[in-house]
């Protein structure tokens, strides 16, 4: 849907639910309609080349990597549409940046994981969802039972990752991997070391 005033649309859900595909689908529509689009992604997301966002289905779009949300406004220029990939990886200033862009008449799309691997609201995403004009929450398919999945399961050596595992792991470490799970089959064992969750890349 196209708007003539500022608008914030958050596309969220667990891993493998198609957030990036949905955003890229909307960006193609905006481009066909003659809207100018800029896509921003966090620099710490190293799964693809710096200047590209690629979905698991192979759809792609040029993107500008940034280190924190303060850099976004300077990149927007005359763009009508501002898309922000992986919103959960940004700092807590992102909701204010998004709000200012919308107040300035931009249509802003933000994708992101709404929950981390522990099932806890992730970074700035809860505030973005609360402040958005539109929220699209997508589901994946639970690999255990085939029901709709709303959670991201992290596995280490084939076993559910404990609660004190690093919060952010880009690209996985060793035998670490992720699955989509429903609420019933999502597992988070108690912390093993007593250490707080941190950042790993």
KENU-985740 format. One line per field, with one value per residue: residue number from 0; residue in one letter; x, y, z of N, C-alpha, C, O in turn. Coordinates in Angstrom, 3 decimals. Each point is the difference from the previous one (the first is absolute). Example, Ala and Ser with C-alpha at 12.3 -4.5 7.8 and 13.67 -1.06 7.14 Angstrom:
num (0/1)
residu (A/S)
npx (13.190/-1.386)
npy (-5.690/1.069)
npz (7.800/-1.385)
capx (-0.890/0.820)
capy (1.190/1.190)
capz (0.000/0.060)
cpx (0.900/-0.770)
cpy (1.200/1.090)
cpz (0.000/0.730)
opx (1.036/0.509)
opy (-0.019/1.108)
opz (0.665/0.169)
END
This chain:
num (0/1/2/3/4/5/6/7/8/9/10/11/12/13/14/15/16/17/18/19/20/21/22/23/24/25/26/27/28/29/30/31/32/33/34/35/36/37/38/39/40/41/42/43/44/45/46/47/48/49/50/51/52/53/54/55/56/57/58/59/60/61/62/63/64/65/66/67/68/69/70/71/72/73/74/75/76/77/78/79/80/81/82/83/84/85/86/87/88/89/90/91/92/93/94/95/96/97/98/99/100/101/102/103/104/105/106/107/108/109/110/111/112/113/114/115/116/117/118/119/120/121/122/123/124/125/126/127/128/129/130/131/132/133/134/135/136/137/138/139/140/141/142/143/144/145/146/147/148/149/150/151/152/153/154/155/156/157/158/159/160/161/162/163/164/165/166/167/168/169/170/171/172/173/174/175/176/177/178/179/180/181/182/183/184/185/186/187/188/189/190/191/192/193/194/195/196/197/198/199/200)
residu (X/X/X/X/X/X/X/X/X/X/X/X/X/X/X/X/X/X/X/X/X/X/X/X/X/X/X/X/X/X/X/X/X/X/X/X/X/X/X/X/X/X/X/X/X/X/X/X/X/X/X/X/X/X/X/X/X/X/X/X/X/X/X/X/X/X/X/X/X/X/X/X/X/X/X/X/X/X/X/X/X/X/X/X/X/X/X/X/X/X/X/X/X/X/X/X/X/X/X/X/X/X/X/X/X/X/X/X/X/X/X/X/X/X/X/X/X/X/X/X/X/X/X/X/X/X/X/X/X/X/X/X/X/X/X/X/X/X/X/X/X/X/X/X/X/X/X/X/X/X/X/X/X/X/X/X/X/X/X/X/X/X/X/X/X/X/X/X/X/X/X/X/X/X/X/X/X/X/X/X/X/X/X/X/X/X/X/X/X/X/X/X/X/X/X/X/X/X/X/X/X)
npx (0.838/-1.420/2.022/-1.775/-0.845/0.572/1.868/-1.322/1.703/-1.373/2.106/-1.846/1.657/-1.101/1.487/1.075/0.135/2.207/1.147/1.739/-0.464/-0.484/1.704/1.109/-1.081/0.263/1.804/-0.307/-1.062/1.173/1.259/-1.025/-0.114/1.885/-0.575/0.176/1.385/-0.697/1.769/-1.278/2.256/-0.900/1.128/-1.161/-1.431/1.000/-2.104/-0.361/-0.181/2.134/0.938/0.257/-1.882/0.700/-1.525/-1.359/-1.430/1.231/-1.842/-0.214/1.476/-0.152/2.142/-1.306/2.109/-1.212/0.981/-0.721/-1.259/1.685/0.642/-1.339/-0.203/1.850/-0.803/-1.026/1.036/0.631/1.560/-0.763/1.469/-1.072/1.681/-1.397/2.060/-1.342/-2.192/-0.451/0.442/-2.102/1.033/0.731/1.957/0.548/-0.400/1.753/1.648/-0.299/0.351/2.151/0.891/-0.469/1.219/1.811/-1.294/1.504/0.554/-0.963/1.828/-1.469/2.124/-1.343/2.041/-1.795/0.670/0.523/2.228/0.377/0.098/2.176/-1.618/-0.517/1.534/0.978/0.804/0.895/2.086/1.712/0.488/1.353/2.184/0.367/0.650/2.106/-1.644/2.078/-1.879/2.221/-1.053/0.928/1.799/-1.785/2.026/-0.853/-0.828/1.653/0.408/-2.001/1.382/0.235/0.492/1.271/-0.091/0.546/1.113/0.039/1.145/-0.999/1.548/-1.865/-0.303/2.036/-1.177/1.350/-1.565/1.867/0.151/2.017/-1.449/1.864/-2.016/-0.567/-0.666/1.766/-0.131/1.122/-1.750/-0.729/-1.293/-1.093/-0.471/-0.905/-2.008/-1.555/0.136/-1.305/2.030/-0.744/1.596/-0.392/-0.296/1.323/-0.047/-2.114/0.805/0.907/-2.178/0.906/2.031/-1.474/2.203)
npy (-1.188/0.963/0.742/1.107/-1.561/1.543/-1.208/-0.747/-0.653/-0.748/-0.295/-0.947/-0.312/-1.959/-1.142/0.927/1.911/0.240/-0.153/-1.428/-2.153/-0.467/-0.344/-1.962/-1.472/0.063/-1.085/-2.211/-0.782/-0.287/-1.840/-1.906/-0.118/-1.185/-1.864/1.953/-1.419/0.051/-1.040/-0.190/0.141/-1.517/1.775/0.533/1.318/-1.581/0.169/2.207/-0.283/0.755/-0.561/-1.554/0.331/-1.512/-0.040/-0.589/1.725/1.234/0.010/1.406/0.565/1.535/-0.328/1.089/-0.612/-0.971/1.958/1.875/-0.416/0.070/-2.123/-0.957/0.899/-0.577/-1.872/0.861/1.624/-0.293/-1.115/-1.233/-1.222/-0.186/-0.792/-0.954/-0.206/-1.801/0.276/-2.148/0.060/0.624/1.923/0.342/0.283/-2.170/-0.891/0.314/-1.537/-1.968/0.043/-0.109/-2.055/-1.321/0.325/-1.314/-1.440/-0.276/-0.922/-0.271/-0.639/-1.059/-0.423/-1.766/-0.379/-1.252/-1.878/0.368/-0.228/2.035/1.014/0.536/1.124/0.005/-0.013/0.827/-2.085/-0.684/0.741/-1.252/-1.865/0.363/0.091/-2.208/0.614/-0.691/-1.398/-0.205/-0.958/0.044/-1.292/-1.044/-1.072/-0.418/0.662/1.215/2.105/1.483/-0.112/1.020/0.769/-0.423/-2.181/1.334/-1.665/0.565/-0.268/-1.230/0.173/1.602/1.278/-0.679/1.692/-0.365/-0.267/-1.607/-1.150/-0.449/2.027/0.975/-1.050/1.239/-0.366/0.940/-1.230/0.003/-1.052/1.945/-0.484/0.431/0.425/-0.824/1.645/-2.041/0.977/-0.991/0.700/1.671/-0.205/0.094/-1.218/-1.293/2.002/0.230/1.762/0.104/-1.129/2.023/0.485/-1.420/0.956/-0.805/-0.186)
npz (0.000/-1.449/0.629/0.799/1.357/1.544/-0.336/1.644/-1.311/1.595/-0.730/0.855/1.487/-0.203/1.219/-1.732/1.150/-0.249/1.928/0.168/0.433/2.141/1.430/-0.009/1.294/2.236/0.796/0.117/1.814/1.904/0.144/0.600/2.247/-0.338/1.139/1.108/-1.078/2.138/-0.915/1.841/-0.032/1.397/0.764/1.852/-1.151/1.239/0.720/0.303/-2.225/0.154/-1.956/1.612/-1.186/1.512/-1.641/1.687/-0.129/1.448/1.268/-1.743/1.611/-1.624/0.587/1.483/-0.517/1.637/0.546/-1.019/1.817/1.483/-0.248/1.510/2.038/1.124/0.928/1.786/1.154/-2.156/1.149/-1.720/-1.238/1.961/-1.248/1.463/-0.862/0.097/-0.398/-0.461/-2.202/-0.480/-0.524/2.103/-1.066/-0.029/2.005/1.378/0.000/1.036/2.218/0.635/0.113/1.767/1.853/-0.358/1.162/1.637/-1.977/2.015/-1.151/1.323/-0.635/0.324/0.890/-0.375/-1.090/2.170/-0.147/0.908/-2.006/-0.229/1.106/-2.194/1.670/-1.859/-0.178/1.940/0.418/-0.756/1.163/1.773/-0.574/-0.020/-2.069/-0.353/0.583/-0.795/0.780/-0.389/-1.503/1.771/-0.789/1.279/0.742/1.692/0.106/-0.372/2.199/0.208/-1.602/2.205/-0.138/1.314/-1.506/2.113/-1.949/1.883/-1.929/-1.222/1.030/1.061/-1.452/0.889/1.891/0.803/-1.125/-1.192/0.938/0.115/-1.357/-0.141/-0.922/1.941/1.746/-1.371/1.983/0.100/1.311/-2.097/1.797/-1.774/1.463/0.291/0.177/-1.285/-2.117/0.730/-0.952/2.128/-1.007/1.789/1.014/-1.832/-1.431/-0.777/-1.800/0.297/-0.305/-1.479/-0.064/-1.459/-0.307)
capx (-0.838/0.762/-0.517/0.545/0.585/0.898/-0.621/0.978/-0.460/0.949/-0.194/0.752/-0.269/1.184/0.813/-0.578/-1.416/-0.159/-0.022/0.746/-0.745/-1.151/0.482/0.470/-1.204/-0.568/0.913/-0.197/-1.241/0.278/0.829/-0.875/-0.865/0.802/0.504/1.434/0.189/1.331/-0.018/1.108/0.153/1.082/1.277/0.407/-0.592/1.002/-0.390/0.080/0.911/-0.378/-0.937/-1.137/-0.854/-0.463/-0.900/0.296/-0.531/0.873/-0.307/1.051/-0.131/1.165/-0.185/1.087/0.278/0.262/0.465/-1.061/-1.189/0.232/0.475/-1.050/-0.648/0.881/0.036/-1.331/-0.129/-1.351/-0.710/-1.373/-0.128/1.195/-0.114/1.045/0.068/0.545/-0.153/0.373/1.430/0.309/-0.027/-1.318/-0.419/-0.666/-1.396/-0.053/0.395/-1.112/-1.078/0.323/-0.137/-1.434/-0.508/0.474/-0.740/0.536/-0.622/1.102/-0.195/1.028/-0.134/0.795/-0.455/-0.698/0.505/1.297/-0.074/-0.583/-1.409/-0.110/-0.036/1.366/0.508/-0.991/-1.179/-1.290/-0.408/-0.354/-1.319/-1.011/-0.111/-0.279/-1.360/-0.399/0.895/-0.241/0.731/0.007/0.364/0.686/-0.529/0.763/0.684/-0.317/-1.384/-0.654/-0.947/0.614/1.102/0.174/1.224/1.264/0.740/1.438/0.559/1.448/0.278/-1.273/-0.776/-0.456/0.998/-0.416/-0.424/1.129/0.761/0.043/-1.284/0.105/1.021/-0.154/0.527/0.184/1.352/0.149/-1.172/-1.183/-0.955/-1.304/-1.209/-1.282/-0.753/-1.221/0.154/0.093/1.265/1.127/0.670/1.107/0.497/0.520/1.379/0.984/1.200/-0.319/0.412/-1.057/0.063/0.836/0.030/1.013/-0.154)
capy (1.188/1.233/1.100/1.306/0.581/-0.904/-1.261/-0.975/-1.381/-0.955/-1.385/-0.725/-1.417/-0.813/-0.315/-0.841/0.307/0.751/1.459/0.705/-0.172/0.896/1.362/0.177/0.031/1.348/0.955/-0.117/0.711/1.430/0.389/0.004/1.181/1.197/0.532/-0.139/-0.891/-0.251/-1.135/0.070/-1.192/0.155/-0.487/-1.249/-1.125/-0.327/-1.205/0.311/1.094/1.275/0.823/-0.794/-0.820/-1.162/-0.868/-1.424/-0.439/0.525/1.391/0.869/1.445/0.721/0.493/0.786/-0.440/1.067/-0.483/0.211/0.664/1.426/0.214/-0.262/1.202/0.677/-0.766/-0.077/0.961/0.222/-1.279/-0.070/-1.213/-0.372/-1.362/-0.318/-1.457/-0.523/1.054/-0.440/0.190/1.410/0.525/0.399/1.274/-0.234/0.467/1.452/0.287/-0.393/0.959/1.265/-0.200/-0.012/1.359/0.786/-0.424/-1.227/-1.277/-0.768/-1.434/-0.593/-1.431/-0.432/-1.053/0.583/-0.663/-0.640/-1.469/-0.372/0.361/1.308/1.087/0.188/1.340/1.062/-0.453/0.208/1.403/0.258/-0.590/0.799/1.314/-0.138/0.148/-1.308/-1.098/-1.291/-1.042/-1.202/-1.240/-1.020/-1.336/-0.694/-1.164/-1.181/-0.489/0.512/1.070/1.326/0.276/1.403/0.098/-0.388/-0.951/-0.113/-1.304/-0.131/-1.435/-0.700/0.136/1.373/0.864/0.480/1.401/0.920/0.055/1.351/0.433/0.202/-0.800/0.239/-1.066/-1.229/-0.355/-1.443/-0.778/0.746/0.239/0.475/-0.616/0.595/-0.884/0.512/0.235/-1.280/-0.689/0.912/-0.376/0.836/-0.530/0.979/0.438/-0.974/0.580/1.150/1.215/0.671/-0.122/1.037/0.134/-0.791/0.074)
capz (0.000/-0.101/0.799/-0.375/1.214/0.701/0.416/0.471/-0.148/0.561/-0.433/1.027/0.187/0.305/-1.167/-1.059/-0.246/-1.245/0.226/-1.042/-1.246/0.005/-0.180/-1.368/-0.848/0.106/-0.639/-1.450/-0.318/0.099/-1.140/-1.176/0.123/-0.187/1.271/0.225/1.152/0.555/0.917/0.948/0.830/0.980/-0.515/0.654/-0.699/-1.018/-0.737/-1.421/-0.297/0.609/-0.760/-0.469/0.860/-0.761/0.757/-0.168/-1.292/-1.045/-0.332/0.526/-0.200/0.498/1.361/0.573/1.375/0.966/1.294/0.991/-0.551/-0.218/-1.370/-0.984/-0.527/-0.948/-1.245/-0.599/-1.089/-0.530/-0.134/0.514/0.799/0.746/0.505/0.977/0.165/1.263/1.001/1.353/0.198/0.194/1.358/0.512/-0.595/-1.279/-0.048/-0.155/-1.375/-0.851/0.225/-0.660/-1.436/-0.321/0.194/-1.136/-1.187/-0.590/0.325/0.558/0.227/0.850/0.260/1.137/0.906/1.147/1.205/-0.152/0.077/1.293/0.007/0.645/-0.984/-0.482/-0.284/-0.158/-0.739/0.681/-0.103/-1.393/-0.250/0.696/-0.617/-1.432/-0.506/-0.496/0.370/-0.635/0.717/-0.812/0.667/-0.796/0.270/1.028/-0.571/0.803/-0.142/-1.193/0.330/-0.164/0.917/0.370/0.791/-0.618/0.828/-0.268/0.361/0.047/-0.082/-0.090/1.229/0.242/0.635/1.321/0.072/0.120/-1.245/-0.559/-0.539/-1.441/-0.668/-1.427/-0.842/0.746/0.413/0.095/-0.369/0.413/-1.067/0.445/-0.542/0.393/0.900/0.624/1.443/0.710/-0.233/0.207/1.249/0.464/1.285/0.947/-0.211/0.474/0.596/0.836/-0.674/-0.747/-1.450/-0.589/-1.443/-0.702/-1.437)
cpx (0.876/-0.683/0.647/0.628/0.939/-0.729/1.101/-0.618/1.099/-0.392/0.863/-0.411/1.288/0.850/-0.749/-1.459/-0.218/-0.047/0.688/-0.693/-1.183/0.431/0.424/-1.158/-0.622/0.903/-0.105/-1.254/0.206/0.806/-0.820/-0.888/0.783/0.499/1.503/0.225/1.451/-0.140/1.275/0.070/1.131/1.291/0.400/-0.644/0.885/-0.377/0.048/0.987/-0.544/-1.114/-1.241/-0.782/-0.555/-0.900/0.378/-0.533/0.833/-0.334/1.059/-0.263/1.284/-0.316/1.223/0.238/0.305/0.403/-1.015/-1.089/0.217/0.427/-1.118/-0.546/0.848/0.020/-1.284/-0.158/-1.446/-0.807/-1.398/-0.147/1.331/-0.235/1.194/-0.067/0.588/-0.026/0.445/1.473/0.385/-0.116/-1.392/-0.471/-0.809/-1.462/-0.123/0.372/-1.143/-1.160/0.256/-0.131/-1.469/-0.611/0.406/-0.643/0.516/-0.868/1.124/-0.427/1.153/-0.276/0.814/-0.612/-0.704/0.469/1.396/-0.142/-0.580/-1.493/-0.266/-0.038/1.401/0.304/-1.091/-1.308/-1.321/-0.500/-0.394/-1.385/-1.104/-0.246/-0.401/-1.460/-0.549/1.041/-0.443/0.851/-0.147/0.364/0.747/-0.696/0.901/0.606/-0.330/-1.380/-0.729/-1.050/0.669/1.036/0.123/1.310/1.208/0.764/1.462/0.474/1.521/0.309/-1.290/-0.901/-0.434/1.047/-0.506/-0.237/1.151/0.909/0.023/-1.314/0.028/1.153/-0.236/0.624/0.230/1.455/0.077/-1.239/-1.293/-0.928/-1.340/-1.105/-1.194/-0.759/-1.296/0.267/0.232/1.390/1.223/0.604/1.140/0.449/0.529/1.453/0.964/1.106/-0.289/0.426/-1.163/0.178/0.806/-0.084/1.109/-0.204/0.988)
cpy (1.242/1.104/1.297/0.698/-1.016/-1.204/-0.939/-1.389/-0.919/-1.407/-0.866/-1.463/-0.721/-0.170/-0.942/0.306/0.863/1.511/0.761/-0.124/0.964/1.453/0.244/-0.001/1.392/1.030/-0.077/0.746/1.514/0.484/0.063/1.239/1.307/0.645/-0.247/-0.729/0.018/-1.099/0.028/-1.311/0.231/-0.615/-1.339/-1.228/-0.330/-1.234/0.207/1.146/1.306/0.722/-0.709/-0.611/-1.107/-0.851/-1.458/-0.535/0.511/1.405/0.902/1.458/0.649/0.612/0.788/-0.484/1.186/-0.626/0.208/0.872/1.477/0.300/-0.057/1.280/0.711/-0.692/0.094/0.940/0.205/-1.283/0.088/-1.122/-0.299/-1.388/-0.303/-1.497/-0.347/1.046/-0.396/0.222/1.459/0.398/0.505/1.363/-0.199/0.449/1.515/0.408/-0.304/0.984/1.329/-0.114/0.012/1.390/0.919/-0.438/-1.251/-1.195/-0.954/-1.446/-0.500/-1.494/-0.361/-1.167/0.653/-0.600/-0.556/-1.513/-0.483/0.250/1.334/1.078/0.528/1.473/1.044/-0.454/0.194/1.441/0.356/-0.541/0.824/1.335/-0.058/0.284/-1.335/-1.026/-1.261/-1.026/-1.310/-1.219/-0.900/-1.336/-0.677/-1.265/-1.280/-0.551/0.521/1.061/1.359/0.272/1.493/0.237/-0.444/-0.887/0.011/-1.351/0.080/-1.491/-0.810/0.119/1.452/0.803/0.468/1.504/0.979/-0.017/1.431/0.368/0.095/-0.824/0.146/-1.149/-1.312/-0.246/-1.514/-0.729/0.690/0.192/0.387/-0.790/0.843/-1.014/0.684/0.192/-1.314/-0.615/0.906/-0.299/0.964/-0.539/1.123/0.310/-1.001/0.652/1.122/1.311/0.591/-0.208/1.158/0.006/-0.869/0.167/-0.933)
cpz (0.000/0.792/-0.460/1.197/0.634/0.560/0.456/-0.049/0.515/-0.454/0.899/0.057/0.324/-1.251/-0.930/-0.300/-1.245/0.146/-1.133/-1.343/-0.074/-0.193/-1.443/-0.991/0.008/-0.675/-1.523/-0.429/0.063/-1.208/-1.285/-0.009/-0.120/1.272/0.109/1.315/0.459/1.045/0.841/0.769/0.991/-0.516/0.630/-0.621/-1.203/-0.821/-1.509/-0.194/0.566/-0.739/-0.473/1.164/-0.877/0.890/-0.236/-1.324/-1.162/-0.462/0.616/-0.350/0.506/1.359/0.436/1.425/0.904/1.330/1.108/-0.603/-0.286/-1.435/-1.038/-0.622/-1.040/-1.359/-0.799/-1.191/-0.412/-0.143/0.605/1.017/0.677/0.584/0.895/0.286/1.361/1.115/1.391/0.296/0.244/1.469/0.364/-0.515/-1.276/-0.013/-0.174/-1.419/-0.961/0.142/-0.687/-1.517/-0.429/0.150/-1.146/-1.315/-0.672/0.383/0.379/0.202/0.852/0.126/1.225/0.742/1.180/1.315/-0.276/0.185/1.321/0.062/0.673/-1.076/-0.292/-0.303/-0.119/-0.651/0.754/-0.097/-1.426/-0.323/0.653/-0.684/-1.464/-0.323/-0.479/0.432/-0.728/0.723/-0.757/0.849/-0.981/0.280/1.020/-0.584/0.762/-0.341/-1.231/0.258/-0.245/1.086/0.243/0.745/-0.812/0.972/-0.398/0.503/-0.020/0.084/0.061/1.215/0.196/0.757/1.355/0.003/0.079/-1.230/-0.523/-0.677/-1.518/-0.537/-1.500/-0.773/0.713/0.344/0.129/-0.489/0.411/-1.197/0.605/-0.678/0.408/0.843/0.441/1.494/0.748/-0.114/0.092/1.371/0.314/1.355/0.883/-0.291/0.616/0.830/0.986/-0.618/-0.761/-1.494/-0.554/-1.494/-0.573/-1.491/-0.694)
opx (1.022/-1.227/1.096/0.657/0.109/-1.167/1.076/-1.048/1.099/-1.145/1.226/-0.937/1.035/-0.365/-0.808/-0.658/-1.146/-0.562/-0.541/-0.061/-0.245/-0.630/-0.353/0.049/-0.373/-0.488/0.105/-0.001/-0.468/-0.278/0.156/-0.302/-0.574/0.472/0.513/-0.558/0.914/-0.890/1.106/-1.029/0.887/-0.017/0.709/0.412/-0.120/0.856/0.190/0.479/-1.209/-0.897/-0.632/0.573/-0.554/0.363/0.792/0.464/-0.239/0.746/0.528/-0.792/0.588/-1.134/1.099/-0.904/0.692/-0.298/-0.071/0.157/-0.715/-0.135/0.190/-0.123/-0.537/0.392/-0.028/-0.554/-0.874/-1.071/-0.198/-0.737/1.041/-0.893/1.137/-0.998/0.870/1.021/0.396/0.389/1.151/-0.530/-0.898/-1.119/-0.590/-0.410/-0.881/-0.627/-0.316/-0.629/-0.915/-0.474/-0.364/-0.825/-0.682/0.349/-0.507/-0.601/0.903/-1.026/1.160/-1.109/0.961/-1.192/0.580/-0.122/0.313/-1.116/-0.413/-0.652/-1.135/0.753/0.801/-0.594/-0.909/-0.910/-0.978/-1.186/-0.965/-0.787/-1.080/-1.126/-0.338/-0.884/-1.214/1.200/-1.160/1.228/-1.098/0.639/-0.137/-1.131/1.213/-0.708/0.270/-0.167/-1.081/-0.623/1.213/-0.237/-0.061/0.296/-0.111/0.349/0.335/-0.329/0.589/-0.416/-0.044/-1.099/0.710/0.562/-1.169/0.459/-0.170/1.107/-0.872/-0.593/-0.945/1.144/-0.976/1.191/0.366/0.898/-0.808/-0.437/-1.045/0.459/-0.193/0.164/0.041/-0.083/-0.088/1.053/0.829/0.495/1.112/-0.715/0.802/-0.577/0.396/0.720/-0.227/0.462/0.878/-0.202/-0.894/1.098/-0.105/-0.991/1.139/-1.133/0.020)
opy (0.044/0.092/-0.006/1.028/-1.132/0.085/-0.024/-0.247/-0.013/-0.420/0.098/-0.431/0.627/0.473/-0.814/-0.793/0.234/0.685/0.971/0.973/0.606/0.744/1.027/0.699/0.527/0.926/1.027/0.670/0.737/1.067/0.925/0.551/1.083/1.137/-1.013/0.373/-0.017/0.051/0.101/-0.593/0.813/-1.090/-0.790/-1.123/0.614/-0.575/-0.955/0.590/0.171/0.559/0.444/-0.396/0.267/-0.321/-0.305/-1.037/-0.371/0.569/-0.301/0.314/-0.469/0.398/-0.194/0.093/0.933/-1.162/-0.802/0.543/0.571/1.135/0.434/0.086/0.562/0.614/-0.372/-0.391/0.219/0.014/0.614/0.115/-0.031/-0.181/0.331/-0.498/0.711/0.284/0.860/0.062/0.290/-0.745/0.041/0.415/0.956/0.620/0.465/0.891/0.808/0.373/0.588/0.926/0.623/0.405/0.982/0.499/-0.380/-0.040/-0.255/-0.277/0.301/-0.402/0.689/-0.287/0.865/0.634/-0.394/-0.500/-1.154/-0.378/0.288/-0.090/0.208/0.594/0.036/0.810/0.410/0.230/0.732/0.661/0.161/0.498/1.029/-0.174/-0.208/0.254/-0.404/0.039/-0.544/0.125/0.130/-0.024/-0.073/-0.821/-1.095/-1.206/-0.492/0.486/0.065/-0.253/0.798/1.136/-0.796/0.430/-0.262/-0.415/0.610/-0.676/-1.075/-0.555/0.912/-0.475/0.363/0.720/1.168/0.538/0.795/-0.811/-0.423/0.164/-0.527/-0.284/-0.985/0.484/-0.608/0.202/-0.640/0.306/-0.047/-0.512/0.722/-1.177/1.228/-0.385/-0.058/-0.582/-0.429/-0.023/0.340/0.361/1.056/-0.806/-0.508/-0.558/0.403/1.063/-0.719/-0.313/1.131/-0.448/0.039/0.156/-0.075)
opz (0.684/0.020/-0.560/-0.165/-0.470/0.381/-0.598/0.597/-0.554/0.163/-0.041/-0.672/0.226/-1.076/0.448/-0.674/-0.384/-0.854/-0.530/-0.752/-1.043/-0.751/-0.581/-1.012/-1.048/-0.647/-0.671/-1.033/-0.867/-0.549/-0.797/-1.058/0.112/-0.018/-0.476/1.032/-0.825/0.849/-0.530/0.325/-0.259/-0.570/-0.624/0.290/-1.060/-0.673/-0.752/0.968/0.155/0.631/-0.959/1.015/-1.067/1.132/-0.891/-0.475/-1.149/-0.797/1.071/-0.888/0.975/0.265/-0.519/0.830/-0.405/0.274/0.932/-1.093/-0.824/-0.457/-1.137/-1.222/-0.955/-0.992/-1.173/-1.027/0.839/-0.607/1.049/0.979/-0.657/0.828/-0.337/0.520/0.502/0.628/0.786/1.166/0.326/0.825/-0.842/0.298/-0.504/-0.981/-0.724/-0.574/-0.873/-0.991/-0.577/-0.659/-0.997/-0.819/-0.293/-1.069/-1.056/1.073/-0.797/0.620/-0.284/0.350/0.340/-0.118/0.656/1.048/-1.123/0.144/0.109/0.974/0.381/-0.969/0.912/-0.900/0.830/-0.178/-0.626/-0.236/-0.217/-0.677/-0.570/-0.007/-0.585/0.838/-0.025/-0.104/0.087/-0.076/-0.120/1.044/-1.216/0.486/-0.199/-0.584/-0.493/-0.187/-0.325/-0.944/-0.196/1.181/-0.936/0.367/-0.932/1.099/-1.155/1.111/-0.892/0.940/0.599/0.009/-0.424/0.987/0.130/-0.887/-0.350/0.040/0.350/-0.711/-0.666/0.424/-0.533/0.126/-0.640/-0.689/0.703/-1.132/0.118/-1.101/1.215/-1.107/0.996/-0.350/0.039/0.508/0.908/0.966/-0.310/1.001/-0.870/1.026/-0.493/-0.588/1.098/0.995/0.762/0.588/-0.444/-0.459/0.476/-0.577/0.466/-0.455/-1.228)
END
